[in-house]
Amino acid sequence: KKNLNLNYLLTFDLSLISHLESDIPIIVWTDILYSDYYSHYFNKQKISKSSLKDIKLIEYNAIKKCKIILFSSRWSLNKARRKYKKFKKKFKLLEFGPSFDQQITKNKIEKNIDKRVENKIKLITLSVDWKRKGLQKQIELVNYIISKGFDGELTIVGQKNKNNIKNLNVKFLGFINKNSKSGERKISNLLLKSHFHLLFSKAEAYGLALIEANSRGVPNISFNVGGIPHIIKNGKNGKLFKENEKIQKIGNYIINLFQNKKLYKKISMSSYFQYKKKFDYEKIIFKLKNIIKE
């Protein structure tokens, strides 16, 4: 509508504004373009030519209408700039923050890092998609850690034990709604008690769970895929591995860091500081205001 009293219209979905008629400047904030989404997540699947044509048309019309398009990672930003060179001045970088409302203080983070059980390596993953998020590899990882003589545990939040896996060291908690206060509190407490957060995605445009883990002082162990490297910096808030990396190498890294208590605490606190520096919504909104002023 042309008579809305708004300074800007902000949306997270390109399709919503592809055919919108409005005098209000439009801003889209996304993790990836539609066309890149399909090539990144479904590159091995056949998609009809007519569907691809429609996707590109919607995408082009939306980009043309927008004043600004914000991308959550430099990976997706650069892909868009290469694809739509004549619109590249519209494309800006603005990270997503965690989908948590509750802020945890630095003192509470420090206390929880000190309280984490030292005789058990506690791994956690916030993953719903069994195959794409690499849950089988994560189970292999905790089994390897145990085979090396360490007490280990993997907590899976988001997925039920559909494959009837009989492993006392793997806990399936199913889906927990973090949009509710009780759900967010439960996930937050699970993270605070965990040593490492795992995300073994085959495809990932961003990875909010990585930021949520860091916001609780938990380092990430993940693969160098898609937009993930924009979030994880080796030695600062986690460690990136090649997608085909041997489980033994990942397991040995975790074991060695777990045994080096001083270094583990340093990286855990650094994970929290990385979150506060780059992914806290106060910083993100401040950056958004500056982008709009440009």
Secondary structure, DSSP 8 states (H G I E B T S, - for coil): ------S-EEES-GGGGTT---SS-EEEEESS-HHHHHHHHSTTS---HHHHHHHHHHHHHHHHH-SEEEESSHHHHHHHHHH-GGGGGGEEE-----S------HHHHHHHHHHS-TTSEEEEEE---TTTTTHHHHHHHHHHHHHTT--EEEEEES---TT----TTEEEEE---TTSHHHHHHHHHHHHT-SEEEE--SS-S--HHHHHHHTTT--EEEES-TTHHHH--BTTTEEEE-TT--HHHHHHHHHHHHH-HHHHHHHHHHHHHHIIIII-HHHHHHHHHHHHH-
